[in-house]
């Protein structure tokens, strides 16, 4: 940001905003002395004086006024400078390949927070921060209803359901910078992208650290909230909220950002349900501060999620339970999931993890997909096409093991988890099943019970038979964050 831009747009906008809102200067003084309730912020997060942060986040009529204005301005800058070599490498922020709400919205949210910080940092104000949606644009538009609800219906990105033309998606290669530094959100291993020179320099995550990118991303830049086989937060967006408040003190978060973070934390923590066991005190603190310290009157939210006061009147703030139910119903809609093809269901929420290959001198991978249907129903519905799709995914990804994690809810918030494991390597699969069900020394114990064994009709390129085992998972609190490290440990130590 140049000095002329600052004087022409930011400062006058701020003055007008304060005049129109009767914005008391006492808020700035309080902000400089108040203590944030978030005690778990990495010391590497820079603390920007509140008056400066508020100046940027409250400025009207500029490209930082809202999340929508920010992402639109980023895309416009990318398009307008496509043929110009930048003096400073752009910085890309991207979530994991599964592209769920947490991955997409933590990348967008963190990019926005970084842009607000850079606007007042003379050393970084020329760096372009580019949030990239980690799945193809059409997948976002048609296959992420809970995410598009938050972006479009709640945050005002009205065109995201019709045409993803404000955001930049991973398949829009002409818009992606060829060279960039990179922040990973909601994962910590970037496998690279052909034709692009992206160097990982920062990680914001809540999964087990795979230990990658240590040469370019030292421990001081690895904010990974995962210890002792468990995630310390339910959602990466909790970490984004913490970063904002660590920099902004008591400054109010722009409501378009607050609703994206709030909705995702509620979704990932199952509305802080004790039975689900996913929410943590850090998530609870983030939810409380987002609710209390956001000026919701500046945002027009859908009627169906608005809170009702004691007089029966709807206010501007969201009702957290209504918001969660809206997102949960969109995400778990049986009509939506039953409308997917077998391969779409597998790829819908799919992640790959690195494991040592058989010869221990190279790396292979295992893949884990999450399907929000009952396991038996899925196999009955898709029949041989599901087995064929599993075989195709294994071959395309060169995976030694494919796991499909089936996740459904019964009455209330009663959860059921099931796993189908498939591999062409029958001896190794047998050892893995013994490791998981007989020699149960894993942390946590997944409480797995074999319910079905099958040799599928699908065969690999060398004529191998695909072997499958279905399991019921008694420990319903253990999600992919816990299952993946257990499987990886088997391949690393007990193969």
Secondary structure, 3 states (H helix, E strand, C coil): CCHHHHHHHHHHHHHHHHHHHCCCCHHHHHHHHCCCCCCCCCCCCCCCCHHHHHHHHHCCCCCCCCHHHHHHHHHHHHHHCCCCCCCCCEEEEECCCCCCHHHHHHHHHHHHHHHHHHCCCCCCCCCCEEEEECCCHHHHHHHCHHHHHHHHHHCCCHHHCCCCCCCEECCCHHHCCCEEEEEEECCCCCCCECCEEEEEEEEEECCCCCCCCCCCCCHHHEEECEECCEECCCCHHHHHHHHHHHHHCCCCCCHHHHHHHHHHHHHHCCCCCCCCCCCCHHHHHHHHHHHHCCCHHHCCCCHHHEEECCCCCEEEEECHHHHHHHHHHHHCCHHHHHCCCHHHHHHHCEEEEEEECCCCCCEEEEEEEEECCCHHHHHHHHCHHHHHHHHHHHHHHCEEEEEEEEEEECCCCCEEEEEEEEECCHHHHHHHHHHHHCCCCCCCCCCEEEEEEEEEEEECCCCCEEEEEEEEECCCCCCHHHHHHHHHHHHHHHC
